[in-house]
């Protein structure tokens, strides 16, 4: 049984060389090293990989040699081999057998055919992508088919600048002498060779061309292919001193360097990160410099190949990254086609071992000319690789797109070709998102991100977002936002609105069947074709979504209902509700029950115009009690609530409803102040008539009336400001924006802007905290006035009642013929009246203190208004102090008002 070492590829390859050449291992060392280099290279035959085509050529060759029986046997064996499936690379095996069976010594036209092919096809192969040059046609298998062009065309000057080699075409190469094949006898013409002799002759003719015994020169002094390869060293190094290296050996090394393999004389320097010619190599400066310039092509190749090898196996690189690697592989494949042609030319010179002449042989200078365009392309690819490091997805597409902004048409064409391949996955993501609403972005490459943990009620706000870094640079932010809204609208309709209408019925635009053509359209007509598709899908989808929200879920009706009930727009309902709730809300908050308040709410609805609203709206209206603090009354904790759910909750979010709750409490408190002052004025009118018989009390009533009038003026101006300048103006602006909205985001943004304006102008934001505290202090003084006036009027009415009772008792006694009062009763009555009169100054003092506190709070409020950045609040200070009553009392207010007046005059 063979040991594992005996089955290794090196041992098997060495055994194959020994068997073919019929020599010992020591004698075939050079051929073995060469075979290792050939197998390890990236060269591939420039033929079509068709197994049956190769089989047919083998059968034709056997038939040509009058071996019909062997041809039939080969056909049967090939059929059995094809049915068993033992070998994977059947084409490679058959091609190897065909190549080994051919004897190059009996094909004189091979050199001329290959030289002609090389002279004509090399410039086309120098360009790796088919933009300005056509791809080379698939090469035929045998040399006779390759030499089909006439002698005139084969001898003409090629486009690469190679001169005619018609001499060799007409005369053919000199047949090699028998001495060139040591150990083999030269077969005579017509003599049939066995398979081993054919294989040996084929491989030996290829490998022994570099032996030192073949150093000859042509009659013109130009070394032949054999003599130019004489000093080609072996791969295992040379321990000698400086060795003179021929240009042919250097050309062979450069061809290996082109594909990233170290030659004997040109190797990669890890310290300098570049290819360098060995210092011991004896080269003139011109050849050394030319070799270094050519070696840069290998360095560029290694850079690109290293990137593709690393990224091709990285699954997290995503589809866009894999497309980029595939584009680089495609460019390298075309580059390898060029190397294959160059290697074929060099191999032909080695195979023939005759003088081909300087005009058709490979030289460093010719390589420098022929590799100029490939070098430019590889430099562009290497620059792309550097710029795309650490990028993926749309960011990678943006990096590639940045290189299209160049004035070099060939470079721009190359980058656009790569960009069309790189952008194909992005367009696939995009079309599936805008036409189906599906997002399958496993590696997070698309600029639309999805969060699967978000629940349905927050789908519109939080589930789908834009990855700004992944937006391709060839798309604008407006286009990206529209793309996000299209897919988000489709998912919102399906998951939240439960509308299962297919997207094809929402969007009249059909999906494109040619994504690659779309990629080309994307870069040539970004402002028309691509923009038109995005706009059409955006408008159709958004329009359908808004129609569903308005028609099926009555979005606009709910907005108006919130305005009427939570922002106190339904005046008769609010007034009647406040009248009904007054007895309940005057009690401590701990004694309230929600079901009692709900019953009062339903009574107010049935008694006012609110009864004509839709039942869908009325059932959402409810009572809510806020958190109770010690000492709170019902007025402090009562609030109306409006329940929202489903798609409507997307516009009226929890944050929005909390803002509405704050605004309602503020408006409800301001409305209560108006309600209190109305009751105070009613009390004044009634008490003024009842207390005419108490002339000493008239001063107290006048003081109360003056203070109440100040408060009424303040509250009326505040109500006007809140109702008209804040609510009505903001609502009108909101309604116009909602009616003109093109998508749901516009409605949400307009609604949030409306709430923000109301919150800030109603002094409920963080910047207006000081103003709100002063305003609440004013409200507290109004409540204090109500309590004080009620106490004073109660005492006055009691005194009036006692006086009236005393007079009635006196009249009754006089009518009975008795004394009206006794001296004791009269003294007691006078003492009581005197006590009441003495309490009047205390009442006036209490009212003066209340007035002082109230005016101080109002003055501080006006000072804060004049320094507010909001223009509407500064104008409010004008109306509150229209007669400059407070300005005369507060020096700071005079300074602020004067400074403000100067600022206004300057503007």
LINHULIN-V923611 format. One record per run of one state. SS is the DSSP state (@ for helix, = for strand, . for the rest). FROM is the first residue (numbers start at 1). TO is the last residue. If there is no record, write none. Layout:
BEGIN
SS_FROM_TO, SS_FROM_TO
END
This chain:
BEGIN
._1_3, @_4_7, ._8_8, @_9_21, ._22_28, @_29_40, ._41_46, =_47_47, ._48_50, @_51_64, ._65_67, @_68_84, ._85_89, @_90_101, ._102_103, @_104_106, ._107_109, @_110_125, ._126_138, =_139_139, ._140_142, @_143_146, ._147_150, @_151_155, ._156_165, @_166_171, ._172_177, @_178_180, ._181_194, @_195_210, ._211_211, @_212_214, ._215_216, =_217_217, ._218_222, =_223_223, ._224_224, @_225_228, ._229_242, =_243_244, ._245_246, @_247_258, ._259_265, =_266_269, ._270_273, =_274_277, ._278_280, =_281_282, ._283_284, @_285_312, ._313_314, @_315_352, ._353_363, @_364_370, ._371_371, @_372_387, ._388_392, @_393_404, ._405_408, @_409_436, ._437_447, =_448_450, ._451_455, @_456_463, =_464_466, ._467_467, @_468_470, ._471_476, @_477_495, ._496_502, @_503_506, ._507_514, @_515_524, ._525_525, @_526_551, ._552_554, @_555_565, ._566_570, @_571_585, ._586_587, =_588_588, @_589_591, ._592_593, @_594_607, ._608_608, @_609_612, ._613_614, @_615_618, ._619_620, =_621_625, ._626_632, =_633_633, @_634_637, =_638_642, ._643_647, @_648_651, ._652_653, @_654_693, ._694_694, @_695_740, ._741_743, @_744_761, ._762_765, @_766_815, ._816_822, @_823_866, ._867_870, @_871_880, ._881_890, @_891_906, ._907_907
END
